[in-house]
Each structure stands twice: as structure tokens, then as C-alpha cells.
């Protein structure tokens, strides 16, 4: 039957991971460090908000967390 064909011979014969596990781990670590550096630089390089309304509201929510609210 043509539909039940095995495509395992079409895949790559070897991958980078199979070739050298230690080198693969080093490359993954370096990539992770680049991603972390990009996120950190992006976070600290952005313009900080002028108003702090959101910070005040978040602080109020954290302080009142767990206390029952009064019904109005």
C-alpha cells in the first residue's frame, strides 16, 4: 500500500546533538546567555514611566491581599 510508506530513510543521518553532546550543551548555554543578556538590556534600556499610578495600585493590592473586601 502506498499510504503506509516508511519515511525514516528521508530524515537526516546525523544531527548536531548526536555528534557531540558536550559541544551541544556549550552551544545551548551560550545561546541561553545571549537570550538572557538581550532581555536584561531590553528591560533596562526602555524608557521608565513618568507616573507611578500602576505601582501605587499594585502596592495597595499587595497590602490588602487576603483581607475580605467590604460589600458596597
N, CA, C and O atoms as CSV, one atom per row, in Angstrom:
chain,resi,resn,atom,element,x,y,z
A,1,UNK,N,N,0.839,-1.172,0.000
A,1,UNK,CA,C,0.000,0.000,0.000
A,1,UNK,C,C,0.884,1.236,0.000
A,1,UNK,O,O,1.854,1.291,0.756
A,2,UNK,N,N,0.582,2.211,-0.813
A,2,UNK,CA,C,1.406,3.391,-0.960
A,2,UNK,C,C,1.296,4.341,0.231
A,2,UNK,O,O,2.259,5.046,0.530
A,3,UNK,N,N,0.164,4.384,0.912
A,3,UNK,CA,C,-0.021,5.312,2.019
A,3,UNK,C,C,0.754,4.890,3.264
A,3,UNK,O,O,1.082,5.740,4.092
A,4,UNK,N,N,1.050,3.627,3.416
A,4,UNK,CA,C,1.743,3.119,4.588
A,4,UNK,C,C,3.251,3.065,4.354
A,4,UNK,O,O,3.919,2.127,4.789
A,5,UNK,N,N,3.773,4.056,3.678
A,5,UNK,CA,C,5.196,4.089,3.330
A,5,UNK,C,C,6.027,4.554,4.515
A,5,UNK,O,O,5.576,5.409,5.278
A,6,UNK,N,N,7.196,4.029,4.684
A,6,UNK,CA,C,8.081,4.384,5.786
A,6,UNK,C,C,8.991,5.524,5.343
A,6,UNK,O,O,9.744,5.382,4.379
A,7,UNK,N,N,8.924,6.648,6.040
A,7,UNK,CA,C,9.723,7.812,5.672
A,7,UNK,C,C,10.959,7.970,6.551
A,7,UNK,O,O,11.557,9.046,6.566
A,8,UNK,N,N,11.351,6.953,7.270
A,8,UNK,CA,C,12.515,7.067,8.147
A,8,UNK,C,C,13.804,7.258,7.365
A,8,UNK,O,O,14.755,7.833,7.894
A,9,UNK,N,N,13.866,6.802,6.142
A,9,UNK,CA,C,15.078,6.975,5.352
A,9,UNK,C,C,15.223,8.391,4.815
A,9,UNK,O,O,16.287,8.744,4.306
A,10,UNK,N,N,14.175,9.217,4.913
A,10,UNK,CA,C,14.222,10.591,4.423
A,10,UNK,C,C,14.806,11.558,5.453
A,10,UNK,O,O,15.141,12.691,5.108
A,11,UNK,N,N,14.932,11.130,6.704
A,11,UNK,CA,C,15.436,12.029,7.740
A,11,UNK,C,C,16.948,12.154,7.638
A,11,UNK,O,O,17.605,11.382,6.939
A,12,UNK,N,N,17.483,13.131,8.340
A,12,UNK,CA,C,18.928,13.339,8.338
A,12,UNK,C,C,19.629,12.139,8.988
A,12,UNK,O,O,19.092,11.512,9.901
A,13,UNK,N,N,20.795,11.844,8.515
A,13,UNK,CA,C,21.502,10.693,9.052
A,13,UNK,C,C,22.093,10.981,10.426
A,13,UNK,O,O,22.199,10.072,11.249
A,14,UNK,N,N,22.479,12.220,10.689
A,14,UNK,CA,C,23.008,12.570,11.997
A,14,UNK,C,C,22.638,14.010,12.302
A,14,UNK,O,O,22.414,14.817,11.400
A,15,UNK,N,N,22.579,14.313,13.573
A,15,UNK,CA,C,22.276,15.678,13.973
A,15,UNK,C,C,23.434,16.215,14.796
A,15,UNK,O,O,24.341,15.472,15.172
A,16,UNK,N,N,23.393,17.509,15.071
A,16,UNK,CA,C,24.448,18.143,15.860
A,16,UNK,C,C,24.474,17.577,17.271
A,16,UNK,O,O,25.544,17.399,17.852
A,17,UNK,N,N,23.296,17.293,17.825
A,17,UNK,CA,C,23.222,16.751,19.177
A,17,UNK,C,C,23.863,15.373,19.259
A,17,UNK,O,O,24.580,15.076,20.214
A,18,UNK,N,N,23.610,14.541,18.273
A,18,UNK,CA,C,24.162,13.184,18.291
A,18,UNK,C,C,25.670,13.176,18.078
A,18,UNK,O,O,26.352,12.260,18.537
A,19,UNK,N,N,26.191,14.165,17.399
A,19,UNK,CA,C,27.608,14.182,17.075
A,19,UNK,C,C,28.459,14.395,18.327
A,19,UNK,O,O,29.431,13.671,18.543
A,20,UNK,N,N,28.103,15.385,19.155
A,20,UNK,CA,C,28.920,15.688,20.332
A,20,UNK,C,C,28.036,16.335,21.389
A,20,UNK,O,O,27.674,17.506,21.272
A,21,UNK,N,N,27.694,15.580,22.409
A,21,UNK,CA,C,26.765,16.071,23.425
A,21,UNK,C,C,27.350,17.239,24.208
A,21,UNK,O,O,26.623,18.177,24.534
A,22,UNK,N,N,28.631,17.210,24.515
A,22,UNK,CA,C,29.260,18.286,25.292
A,22,UNK,C,C,29.255,19.607,24.509
A,22,UNK,O,O,28.972,20.664,25.073
A,23,UNK,N,N,29.565,19.542,23.224
A,23,UNK,CA,C,29.543,20.742,22.394
A,23,UNK,C,C,28.120,21.280,22.281
A,23,UNK,O,O,27.910,22.492,22.311
A,24,UNK,N,N,27.158,20.397,22.154
A,24,UNK,CA,C,25.760,20.812,22.101
A,24,UNK,C,C,25.373,21.542,23.380
A,24,UNK,O,O,24.687,22.562,23.314
A,25,UNK,N,N,25.793,21.049,24.537
A,25,UNK,CA,C,25.478,21.705,25.805
A,25,UNK,C,C,26.120,23.090,25.883
A,25,UNK,O,O,25.502,24.031,26.380
A,26,UNK,N,N,27.341,23.219,25.402
A,26,UNK,CA,C,28.025,24.518,25.407
A,26,UNK,C,C,27.289,25.523,24.522
A,26,UNK,O,O,27.091,26.673,24.912
A,27,UNK,N,N,26.890,25.086,23.343
A,27,UNK,CA,C,26.188,25.962,22.412
A,27,UNK,C,C,24.840,26.383,22.999
A,27,UNK,O,O,24.446,27.543,22.880
A,28,UNK,N,N,24.139,25.452,23.628
A,28,UNK,CA,C,22.856,25.780,24.252
A,28,UNK,C,C,23.055,26.781,25.390
A,28,UNK,O,O,22.246,27.694,25.552
A,29,UNK,N,N,24.113,26.623,26.176
A,29,UNK,CA,C,24.400,27.543,27.279
A,29,UNK,C,C,24.719,28.942,26.756
A,29,UNK,O,O,24.226,29.934,27.293
A,30,UNK,N,N,25.534,29.023,25.722
A,30,UNK,CA,C,25.884,30.320,25.133
A,30,UNK,C,C,24.632,30.991,24.563
A,30,UNK,O,O,24.444,32.196,24.731
A,31,UNK,N,N,23.790,30.228,23.901
A,31,UNK,CA,C,22.542,30.771,23.375
A,31,UNK,C,C,21.631,31.280,24.481
A,31,UNK,O,O,21.004,32.330,24.338
A,32,UNK,N,N,21.555,30.547,25.573
A,32,UNK,CA,C,20.752,30.967,26.721
A,32,UNK,C,C,21.300,32.256,27.322
A,32,UNK,O,O,20.529,33.130,27.719
A,33,UNK,N,N,22.616,32.383,27.392
A,33,UNK,CA,C,23.222,33.601,27.931
A,33,UNK,C,C,22.954,34.803,27.024
A,33,UNK,O,O,22.699,35.903,27.514
A,34,UNK,N,N,23.010,34.600,25.707
A,34,UNK,CA,C,22.679,35.686,24.784
A,34,UNK,C,C,21.231,36.117,24.947
A,34,UNK,O,O,20.935,37.312,24.937
A,35,UNK,N,N,20.330,35.162,25.096
A,35,UNK,CA,C,18.915,35.496,25.295
A,35,UNK,C,C,18.716,36.264,26.596
A,35,UNK,O,O,17.991,37.259,26.624
A,36,UNK,N,N,19.353,35.811,27.672
A,36,UNK,CA,C,19.223,36.485,28.959
A,36,UNK,C,C,19.792,37.899,28.896
A,36,UNK,O,O,19.210,38.827,29.457
A,37,UNK,N,N,20.921,38.067,28.220
A,37,UNK,CA,C,21.516,39.397,28.081
A,37,UNK,C,C,20.606,40.306,27.263
A,37,UNK,O,O,20.444,41.479,27.601
A,38,UNK,N,N,20.015,39.789,26.202
A,38,UNK,CA,C,19.111,40.585,25.385
A,38,UNK,C,C,17.898,41.047,26.182
A,38,UNK,O,O,17.493,42.205,26.082
A,39,UNK,N,N,17.319,40.151,26.971
A,39,UNK,CA,C,16.161,40.512,27.788
A,39,UNK,C,C,16.545,41.554,28.822
A,39,UNK,O,O,15.808,42.518,29.026
A,40,UNK,N,N,17.693,41.379,29.484
A,40,UNK,CA,C,18.132,42.334,30.505
A,40,UNK,C,C,18.401,43.709,29.895
A,40,UNK,O,O,17.982,44.725,30.449
A,41,UNK,N,N,19.086,43.744,28.776
A,41,UNK,CA,C,19.391,45.024,28.124
A,41,UNK,C,C,18.099,45.690,27.646
A,41,UNK,O,O,17.941,46.903,27.781
A,42,UNK,N,N,17.181,44.908,27.091
A,42,UNK,CA,C,15.917,45.463,26.622
A,42,UNK,C,C,15.106,46.035,27.779
A,42,UNK,O,O,14.463,47.075,27.635
A,43,UNK,N,N,15.136,45.364,28.915
A,43,UNK,CA,C,14.368,45.829,30.063
A,43,UNK,C,C,14.931,47.130,30.622
A,43,UNK,O,O,14.177,48.063,30.900
A,44,UNK,N,N,16.245,47.201,30.789
A,44,UNK,CA,C,16.843,48.378,31.406
A,44,UNK,C,C,17.004,49.550,30.430
A,44,UNK,O,O,17.166,50.690,30.867
A,45,UNK,N,N,16.961,49.293,29.130
A,45,UNK,CA,C,17.139,50.358,28.145
A,45,UNK,C,C,15.834,51.075,27.815
A,45,UNK,O,O,15.856,52.155,27.224
A,46,UNK,N,N,14.704,50.490,28.189
A,46,UNK,CA,C,13.437,51.134,27.855
A,46,UNK,C,C,13.174,52.336,28.750
A,46,UNK,O,O,13.702,52.437,29.857
A,47,UNK,N,N,12.359,53.228,28.252
A,47,UNK,CA,C,12.015,54.439,28.994
A,47,UNK,C,C,11.107,54.060,30.157
A,47,UNK,O,O,10.103,53.374,29.966
A,48,UNK,N,N,11.450,54.494,31.332
A,48,UNK,CA,C,10.653,54.207,32.511
A,48,UNK,C,C,9.449,55.136,32.558
A,48,UNK,O,O,9.542,56.284,32.123
A,49,UNK,N,N,8.319,54.663,33.077
A,49,UNK,CA,C,7.114,55.506,33.101
A,49,UNK,C,C,7.276,56.706,34.024
A,49,UNK,O,O,7.911,56.622,35.075
A,50,UNK,N,N,6.685,57.835,33.605
A,50,UNK,CA,C,6.769,59.055,34.407
A,50,UNK,C,C,5.841,59.007,35.618
A,50,UNK,O,O,6.201,59.473,36.699
A,51,UNK,N,N,4.651,58.445,35.437
A,51,UNK,CA,C,3.753,58.367,36.580
A,51,UNK,C,C,3.867,56.989,37.232
A,51,UNK,O,O,4.227,56.005,36.585
A,52,UNK,N,N,3.563,56.944,38.488
A,52,UNK,CA,C,3.692,55.676,39.213
A,52,UNK,C,C,2.341,55.205,39.733
A,52,UNK,O,O,2.269,54.561,40.780
A,53,UNK,N,N,1.262,55.523,39.005
A,53,UNK,CA,C,-0.078,55.112,39.409
A,53,UNK,C,C,-0.183,53.594,39.489
A,53,UNK,O,O,-0.763,53.059,40.434
A,54,UNK,N,N,0.370,52.907,38.513
A,54,UNK,CA,C,0.295,51.444,38.493
A,54,UNK,C,C,1.049,50.862,39.677
A,54,UNK,O,O,0.606,49.885,40.281
A,55,UNK,N,N,2.184,51.458,40.008
A,55,UNK,CA,C,2.954,50.954,41.142
A,55,UNK,C,C,2.202,51.155,42.460
A,55,UNK,O,O,2.229,50.287,43.332
A,56,UNK,N,N,1.539,52.291,42.598
A,56,UNK,CA,C,0.776,52.550,43.818
A,56,UNK,C,C,-0.399,51.581,43.924
A,56,UNK,O,O,-0.682,51.059,45.002
A,57,UNK,N,N,-1.074,51.345,42.815
A,57,UNK,CA,C,-2.208,50.423,42.828
A,57,UNK,C,C,-1.749,49.000,43.134
A,57,UNK,O,O,-2.404,48.291,43.898
A,58,UNK,N,N,-0.642,48.580,42.550
A,58,UNK,CA,C,-0.115,47.245,42.823
A,58,UNK,C,C,0.289,47.111,44.284
A,58,UNK,O,O,0.065,46.070,44.902
A,59,UNK,N,N,0.881,48.161,44.834
A,59,UNK,CA,C,1.276,48.134,46.234
A,59,UNK,C,C,0.047,48.009,47.130
A,59,UNK,O,O,0.074,47.275,48.118
A,60,UNK,N,N,-1.029,48.718,46.795
A,60,UNK,CA,C,-2.260,48.652,47.578
A,60,UNK,C,C,-2.866,47.253,47.498
A,60,UNK,O,O,-3.345,46.725,48.502
A,61,UNK,N,N,-2.848,46.645,46.297
A,61,UNK,CA,C,-3.386,45.299,46.143
A,61,UNK,C,C,-2.590,44.281,46.943
A,61,UNK,O,O,-3.162,43.358,47.523
A,62,UNK,N,N,-1.281,44.444,46.977
A,62,UNK,CA,C,-0.436,43.508,47.724
A,62,UNK,C,C,-0.669,43.666,49.220
A,62,UNK,O,O,-0.715,42.677,49.950
A,63,UNK,N,N,-0.813,44.887,49.671
A,63,UNK,CA,C,-1.038,45.126,51.109
A,63,UNK,C,C,-2.376,44.595,51.580
A,63,UNK,O,O,-2.496,44.142,52.718
A,64,UNK,N,N,-3.391,44.646,50.716
A,64,UNK,CA,C,-4.725,44.206,51.119
A,64,UNK,C,C,-5.031,42.782,50.685
A,64,UNK,O,O,-6.174,42.342,50.817
A,65,UNK,N,N,-4.071,42.064,50.184
A,65,UNK,CA,C,-4.301,40.695,49.731
A,65,UNK,C,C,-4.661,39.815,50.928
A,65,UNK,O,O,-4.003,39.851,51.967
A,66,UNK,N,N,-5.696,39.046,50.759
A,66,UNK,CA,C,-6.117,38.114,51.804
A,66,UNK,C,C,-7.139,38.679,52.762
A,66,UNK,O,O,-7.738,37.925,53.529
A,67,UNK,N,N,-7.357,39.974,52.745
A,67,UNK,CA,C,-8.371,40.544,53.614
A,67,UNK,C,C,-9.687,40.612,52.847
A,67,UNK,O,O,-9.707,40.967,51.668
A,68,UNK,N,N,-10.779,40.273,53.512
A,68,UNK,CA,C,-12.068,40.311,52.803
A,68,UNK,C,C,-12.462,41.757,52.519
A,68,UNK,O,O,-12.292,42.642,53.358
A,69,UNK,N,N,-12.986,41.973,51.330
A,69,UNK,CA,C,-13.410,43.314,50.944
A,69,UNK,C,C,-14.815,43.571,51.478
A,69,UNK,O,O,-15.625,42.651,51.594
A,70,UNK,N,N,-15.089,44.812,51.795
A,70,UNK,CA,C,-16.407,45.162,52.311
A,70,UNK,C,C,-17.405,45.253,51.158
A,70,UNK,O,O,-17.076,45.734,50.073
A,71,UNK,N,N,-18.608,44.792,51.407
A,71,UNK,CA,C,-19.649,44.861,50.386
A,71,UNK,C,C,-20.199,46.278,50.328
A,71,UNK,O,O,-20.425,46.910,51.360
A,72,UNK,N,N,-20.411,46.767,49.127
A,72,UNK,CA,C,-20.916,48.134,48.961
A,72,UNK,C,C,-22.329,48.130,48.487
A,72,UNK,O,O,-22.919,49.193,48.292
